[in-house]
Amino acid sequence: MPKKISIKPYIILTAGGTGGHVFPALSVFQKLKNDFEICFICDERAKKFIQSSNHELDIYTLYSSTMSGSIYKKIICLIKLLY
């Protein structure tokens, strides 16, 4: 009899760089990890929280920044977002 292959649905979780966003997302991950393939998209700050939590999770990081401050900081932010 052929072996049945099970394909789990895929979920992408995202969270900003603070614990107030990351820890609820990790709780969702814990609840869903047995029934879904899950990856996590976050910024560098959030990645530190996730790595220290010892969850086995595929993590992809994006650059993020606020658009506050001087015109110089805003230009630098836009350049980093584009490249």
C-alpha positions as CSV (number, residue, x, y, z in Angstrom):
1,M,0.0,0.0,0.0
2,P,1.5,3.4,-0.9
3,K,2.5,5.7,1.9
4,K,0.3,8.7,2.3
5,I,2.2,12.0,2.2
6,S,0.8,14.7,4.4
7,I,1.4,18.3,3.4
8,K,0.8,20.8,6.1
9,P,-0.6,24.3,5.3
10,Y,2.0,27.1,5.5
11,I,1.7,30.1,7.8
12,I,3.9,33.2,8.0
13,L,4.0,34.9,11.3
14,T,5.3,38.5,11.6
15,A,6.2,40.7,14.5
16,G,8.0,44.0,15.2
17,G,11.0,44.3,17.4
18,T,9.6,44.4,20.8
19,G,8.7,41.7,23.2
20,G,5.2,42.9,23.3
21,H,4.9,41.8,19.7
22,V,7.2,38.8,19.6
23,F,6.0,36.9,22.7
24,P,2.4,36.7,21.6
25,A,3.6,35.6,18.1
26,L,5.7,32.8,19.7
27,S,2.6,31.7,21.7
28,V,0.7,31.4,18.4
29,F,3.6,29.4,17.0
30,Q,3.5,27.0,20.0
31,K,-0.2,26.4,19.5
32,L,0.0,25.9,15.7
33,K,3.4,24.2,15.2
34,N,2.1,20.6,15.1
35,D,-0.5,21.3,12.4
36,F,1.2,23.9,10.2
37,E,4.6,24.7,8.6
38,I,5.5,28.1,10.0
39,C,8.1,30.7,9.3
40,F,8.7,33.9,11.1
41,I,9.5,37.3,9.5
42,C,10.8,40.0,11.7
43,D,13.4,42.7,12.2
44,E,16.9,42.3,13.8
45,R,15.5,43.3,17.3
46,A,12.8,40.7,17.2
47,K,15.3,38.0,16.0
48,K,17.2,38.4,19.2
49,F,14.1,37.6,21.3
50,I,13.2,34.6,19.1
51,Q,16.7,33.1,19.2
52,S,16.9,33.5,22.9
53,S,13.6,31.7,23.3
54,N,15.0,28.4,21.9
55,H,12.1,27.8,19.5
56,E,13.0,25.8,16.4
57,L,11.6,28.3,13.8
58,D,12.6,29.4,10.4
59,I,13.4,33.1,10.8
60,Y,13.7,35.7,8.0
61,T,14.7,39.2,8.8
62,L,13.9,42.5,7.1
63,Y,15.3,45.9,7.7
64,S,12.9,48.2,9.4
65,S,13.1,51.7,10.8
66,T,10.9,54.6,11.9
67,M,10.5,57.7,9.8
68,S,11.1,60.1,12.7
69,G,13.9,62.5,13.3
70,S,15.8,64.9,11.1
71,I,15.6,65.0,7.3
72,Y,19.0,63.4,7.3
73,K,17.7,60.4,9.3
74,K,14.7,60.1,7.0
75,I,16.9,60.1,3.9
76,I,19.2,57.4,5.4
77,C,16.1,55.4,6.4
78,L,14.7,55.5,2.8
79,I,18.1,54.5,1.3
80,K,18.3,51.5,3.7
81,L,14.8,50.4,2.8
82,L,15.5,50.6,-0.9
83,Y,18.8,48.6,-0.7
